[in-house]
Amino acid sequence: MFISILGEEMMESTMPQLEIGSVKAKLPIVQGGMGVGVSLSRLAATVADEGGIGVISTAAIGRIKPDSDESDSTILREVIRKTKALTRGIFGLNIMMAISDFNEHLKVAIEEKVAVVFLGAGLPLRIPEIISVDRARNCFTNLVPKISSSRAAQAICKFWDRHYSIAPDAVVLEGPKAGGHLGFRMEDINNPEFRLEVLLPEVIKEIIPYEQKYGRSIPVIAAGGIYSGEDIHKFIELGAKGVKMGTRFVATNECDVDSKFKQAYVDCSEEDLILINSPVGLPGRAIKSKLLADVSRGIIKPINCLWKCLKTCDRRKAPYCIAEALSNARNGDLVNGFAFAGANAFRIKEIISVKELMSTLVEEFNLVTSPTA
């Protein structure tokens, strides 16, 4: 049987819908927001058209137009409007709190009425001054913090409740198998006590009192190492209302990167996936590259810092510019850059369309739900 999602046919899904504040996605799948320039309009719009929630990363978004004198915020506004022109589905932004122009990016998101903003790379306690309390309560944009522990969930919910009388519209719990920057100490990443399966029930427990107080659902979205429809089923059975997946969407025709970047995922082995200490001050998971090998040997790459794009970056101590390295990789230069990737990237064997990926995930989920069907 088939159902229509935004005018297209795909296999009928037994997956639940995902409701975040004022919006409801037909599938409980959020595409991860990946910078620098990995997830932009084409990928986000296609995921949205297939019934999921597409996500644009705002991190160093100005690097997609290196010869432009426009600000990152201006370019972000252009990308948002381009995405709106491409889809009638739901898409959002991933904004790192660590970026210097966080406030400006959030302001653009609200002015452009972006459906969802995921707040990562920091603990979003105080609502920025650009958003009045009344606006935070009533604006169209749904605010979704990204966290890595029940302690963080408790801190955010308690602070927002006490100071603003609001609660998050949802939270993303990202476990240690994710790609990119990780919200864990290096020594905790492989500790079984920090597995996503262990963290999820703890976070849900912290969220329940605020759901009861505000009389609405605050969905917990599981992320980090989720690869298959079977994985989606597993975490929904554990209480998640949806999942966020980044790695799987890189190896798609519609991903906004050079083909060499995608092929690095197809070609990598499990041993090629390594943990690094990022100049941002966080651990990260990436695919081995010459640049990372040089850095591990103590070779320092000269930094031509156009502007301090990350609040936490100290160019005097950083061995390389991470924005430049990620931008190089995005454009196909994996010698002078590297690709972030999740722990299951080695399982990817081919580049497919977003439509095929989403259909596969639905089919796999259905098989677990109705194994005898």
PyMOL commands that set and color helices and strands:
alter all, ss='L'
color gray80, all
select helices_A, chain A and resi 41-49+61-64+72-86+102-111+133-138+150-164+186-188+192-194+196-214+229-237+247-250+259-267+270-272+290-296+322-330+345-347+354-369
alter helices_A, ss='H'
color red, helices_A
select strands_A, chain A and resi 2-5+8-11+18-20+23-25+29-31+53-57+90-96+116-120+142-147+171-174+180-181+220-223+242-245+273-277+283-287
alter strands_A, ss='S'
color yellow, strands_A
deselect
rebuild
show_as cartoon
